[in-house]
Amino acid sequence: MSHPDTPLETARQIRTHMRLARSFAALALAAAALCAAPPALALTVANVDVPEQQSVAGQSLTLNGAGLRQRFVFHVYVAALYRTRPSRDAATILSSPEPQLLRLTLLRDINSKALTDALNDGLKANCTEAELKEMADSIAHFEAFMQTGGEGVSGDQVDVIFNQGTVSVSFKGKALGEVKDPRFATALLKVWLGTHPAQESLKSALLGQESKSN
């Protein structure tokens, strides 16, 4: 014959059940947070290891996406975009004043003039004649310091840093120069993320939508 619980035992049981409920609720919230957070995954693209994190001016940036730039049958470079917070929205990235790093790892020999010419083609594809005219001085300054980079070989890196409307470029670890013009900063990033990007699949990869790893 069972005995009814005393009021003290009932209170203990209630407290135990409440503790268990709180524990399960905390676990559920932690699991939901892990599912909601965008994953920051290191990649290997065209045999190039792409780290998960980079640092710019002492600030840690997370890999947003990475992909391969191809021209015809040639592999030109691996591009990797790093941001303070991952985003899949091109407009958000283009308008962001926060630090962003675009790293290009060359997969073939190329000189700085050829690279500059390719970037200029991208500017023309994504800007109107009026916009190009307004940025003429910035573009000329950019061309001038870019062409001091010399020859690049497979494995060399070009770092393009966007921060508060300023574009800074280094080639093979050497600083080439900077352009302080928010219009130009946005225009240059459009080479990869604009309406007419250098390569649609690379744009998607940089946005983390279809990053290729192999």
C-alpha positions as CSV (number, residue, x, y, z in Angstrom):
1,M,0.0,0.0,0.0
2,S,1.6,3.3,-1.1
3,H,1.8,6.3,1.2
4,P,0.9,9.8,0.0
5,D,3.9,12.1,-0.3
6,T,4.4,14.5,2.5
7,P,4.3,18.2,1.7
8,L,8.1,18.4,2.2
9,E,8.7,15.5,-0.2
10,T,6.3,17.1,-2.8
11,A,8.2,20.4,-2.6
12,R,11.5,18.6,-3.1
13,Q,10.1,16.8,-6.2
14,I,8.8,20.1,-7.6
15,R,12.2,21.8,-7.1
16,T,14.0,18.8,-8.8
17,H,11.6,18.9,-11.8
18,M,12.2,22.7,-12.1
19,R,16.0,22.2,-12.1
20,L,15.7,19.6,-14.8
21,A,13.4,21.8,-16.8
22,R,15.9,24.7,-16.6
23,S,18.8,22.5,-17.6
24,F,16.9,21.1,-20.7
25,A,15.9,24.7,-21.6
26,A,19.5,25.9,-21.4
27,L,20.7,23.0,-23.5
28,A,18.0,23.7,-26.1
29,L,19.0,27.4,-26.3
30,A,22.7,26.5,-26.7
31,A,21.9,24.1,-29.5
32,A,19.7,26.7,-31.2
33,A,22.5,29.2,-31.0
34,L,25.0,26.8,-32.6
35,C,22.6,26.1,-35.4
36,A,21.8,29.8,-36.1
37,A,25.5,30.9,-36.1
38,P,27.0,31.0,-39.6
39,P,29.7,28.3,-39.8
40,A,33.2,29.6,-40.3
41,L,35.0,26.8,-42.1
42,A,38.5,26.6,-43.4
43,L,38.7,25.5,-47.0
44,T,41.1,24.1,-49.6
45,V,40.5,25.6,-53.0
46,A,42.5,24.5,-56.0
47,N,45.1,23.1,-53.6
48,V,45.4,26.4,-51.7
49,D,44.7,26.2,-48.0
50,V,42.3,29.0,-47.0
51,P,42.5,29.8,-43.2
52,E,39.4,30.4,-41.2
53,Q,40.6,33.6,-39.6
54,Q,42.8,36.6,-40.5
55,S,43.8,39.7,-38.7
56,V,43.6,43.3,-39.9
57,A,44.8,46.2,-37.8
58,G,44.6,43.9,-34.7
59,Q,41.0,42.9,-35.5
60,S,40.1,39.3,-36.1
61,L,38.2,38.6,-39.3
62,T,36.3,35.5,-40.2
63,L,36.2,33.7,-43.6
64,N,33.1,34.8,-45.5
65,G,33.7,32.6,-48.5
66,A,36.4,31.6,-51.0
67,G,36.5,30.4,-54.6
68,L,38.5,30.0,-57.8
69,R,39.0,32.6,-60.5
70,Q,39.3,31.0,-63.9
71,R,39.8,32.5,-67.3
72,F,39.1,30.1,-70.1
73,V,40.8,26.9,-69.0
74,F,43.4,28.7,-66.8
75,H,43.3,28.9,-63.0
76,V,44.3,32.5,-62.3
77,Y,43.9,32.9,-58.5
78,V,42.0,31.8,-55.4
79,A,40.1,34.7,-53.8
80,A,39.1,34.6,-50.1
81,L,36.9,37.3,-48.4
82,Y,37.2,38.0,-44.6
83,R,34.8,40.1,-42.6
84,T,34.0,40.8,-38.9
85,R,30.6,39.1,-39.4
86,P,29.9,36.7,-42.2
87,S,27.2,37.8,-44.7
88,R,25.6,36.4,-47.8
89,D,24.3,39.7,-49.0
90,A,26.4,41.5,-51.6
91,A,24.8,44.9,-50.9
92,T,25.6,44.7,-47.2
93,I,29.3,43.9,-47.9
94,L,29.6,46.6,-50.5
95,S,28.3,49.3,-48.2
96,S,30.1,48.1,-45.0
97,P,32.5,50.6,-43.4
98,E,34.0,47.8,-41.3
99,P,37.3,46.1,-42.0
100,Q,37.2,43.6,-44.8
101,L,40.1,41.7,-46.4
102,L,40.1,40.2,-49.9
103,R,43.1,37.9,-50.4
104,L,44.1,36.8,-53.8
105,T,46.5,33.8,-54.0
106,L,48.0,33.6,-57.4
107,L,47.9,30.3,-59.3
108,R,50.0,31.4,-62.3
109,D,52.8,33.9,-63.0
110,I,51.4,37.4,-63.6
111,N,52.8,40.9,-63.5
112,S,51.3,43.8,-61.7
113,K,50.3,45.6,-64.9
114,A,48.3,42.6,-66.2
115,L,46.5,42.4,-62.8
116,T,45.8,46.2,-62.8
117,D,44.4,46.0,-66.3
118,A,42.1,43.2,-65.2
119,L,40.9,45.2,-62.3
120,N,40.3,48.2,-64.5
121,D,38.2,46.1,-66.8
122,G,36.1,45.1,-63.7
123,L,35.7,48.8,-62.7
124,K,34.5,49.7,-66.2
125,A,32.0,46.8,-66.2
126,N,30.4,47.9,-62.9
127,C,30.6,51.7,-63.1
128,T,29.0,54.3,-65.4
129,E,31.1,56.7,-67.4
130,A,30.1,59.5,-65.0
131,E,31.2,57.5,-62.0
132,L,34.5,56.6,-63.6
133,K,35.1,60.3,-64.4
134,E,34.4,61.3,-60.8
135,M,36.9,58.7,-59.6
136,A,39.5,59.5,-62.2
137,D,42.1,60.8,-59.7
138,S,41.6,57.8,-57.4
139,I,41.8,55.3,-60.3
140,A,45.0,57.0,-61.5
141,H,46.6,56.8,-58.1
142,F,45.6,53.2,-57.7
143,E,47.1,52.3,-61.1
144,A,50.3,54.1,-60.3
145,F,51.1,52.2,-57.1
146,M,49.7,48.9,-58.4
147,Q,52.2,48.9,-61.2
148,T,55.1,49.1,-58.8
149,G,54.4,45.6,-57.6
150,G,56.5,43.9,-60.3
151,E,56.3,40.3,-61.2
152,G,54.2,37.8,-59.3
153,V,54.5,34.0,-59.4
154,S,52.2,31.2,-58.4
155,G,51.8,31.3,-54.6
156,D,52.2,35.0,-54.2
157,Q,49.4,36.9,-52.4
158,V,47.7,40.2,-53.0
159,D,45.9,41.6,-50.0
160,V,43.2,44.2,-50.6
161,I,42.0,45.7,-47.3
162,F,38.8,47.8,-47.2
163,N,38.3,49.9,-44.1
164,Q,36.3,53.1,-43.5
165,G,36.2,54.0,-47.2
166,T,40.0,53.4,-47.6
167,V,41.5,50.7,-49.9
168,S,45.0,49.5,-49.0
169,V,46.9,47.0,-51.1
170,S,49.9,44.8,-50.4
171,F,51.6,42.5,-52.9
172,K,54.0,39.7,-51.7
173,G,53.8,41.1,-48.2
174,K,54.9,44.6,-49.3
175,A,52.6,47.6,-49.0
176,L,52.0,49.2,-52.3
177,G,49.7,52.1,-51.4
178,E,46.2,53.2,-50.4
179,V,43.3,55.1,-51.8
180,K,41.1,57.2,-49.5
181,D,37.9,57.4,-51.4
182,P,34.7,55.6,-50.3
183,R,33.3,55.6,-53.9
184,F,36.4,53.9,-55.2
185,A,36.4,51.4,-52.3
186,T,32.9,50.3,-53.2
187,A,33.6,50.3,-56.9
188,L,36.7,48.1,-56.5
189,L,34.8,45.6,-54.4
190,K,32.2,45.5,-57.2
191,V,34.8,43.9,-59.4
192,W,34.1,40.7,-57.5
193,L,30.6,41.3,-56.0
194,G,28.9,43.8,-58.4
195,T,26.1,43.3,-60.9
196,H,28.7,42.3,-63.5
197,P,31.4,40.5,-61.5
198,A,34.6,39.1,-62.9
199,Q,33.0,35.6,-62.5
200,E,29.5,34.7,-61.3
201,S,30.6,31.5,-59.6
202,L,33.4,33.3,-57.8
203,K,30.9,35.9,-56.6
204,S,28.7,33.2,-55.2
205,A,31.7,31.5,-53.5
206,L,32.8,34.7,-51.9
207,L,29.3,35.2,-50.5
208,G,29.5,31.8,-49.0
209,Q,26.7,30.4,-51.2
210,E,28.7,27.8,-53.1
211,S,32.3,27.8,-51.9
212,K,34.2,25.2,-53.7
213,S,36.7,23.0,-51.8
214,N,38.8,20.3,-53.4
